[in-house]
């Protein structure tokens, strides 16, 4: 009983991110998305990194994220 409580937050919506964030699927999906957009995978990756960096900076500026936490998130992204 009660096993339903441990199923997470829906399809692919665990604590580490949403759909396409598990294993090799991310790179496959990125390659497909880049092809549809008519850009290279490297350009897509750079655009994603820029967007995430901008979101982190905005969250810090608005006081929604501590600067220390932003540094930790940025460092973790560089390790990927």
ABEGO torsion letter per residue (X at the ends): XGAAAAAEAEBGABAAEBBGABEAAAAAAAAAAAAAAGBBAAAAAAAAAAAAAAAAAAAAAAGABBAAAAAAAAAAAAAX
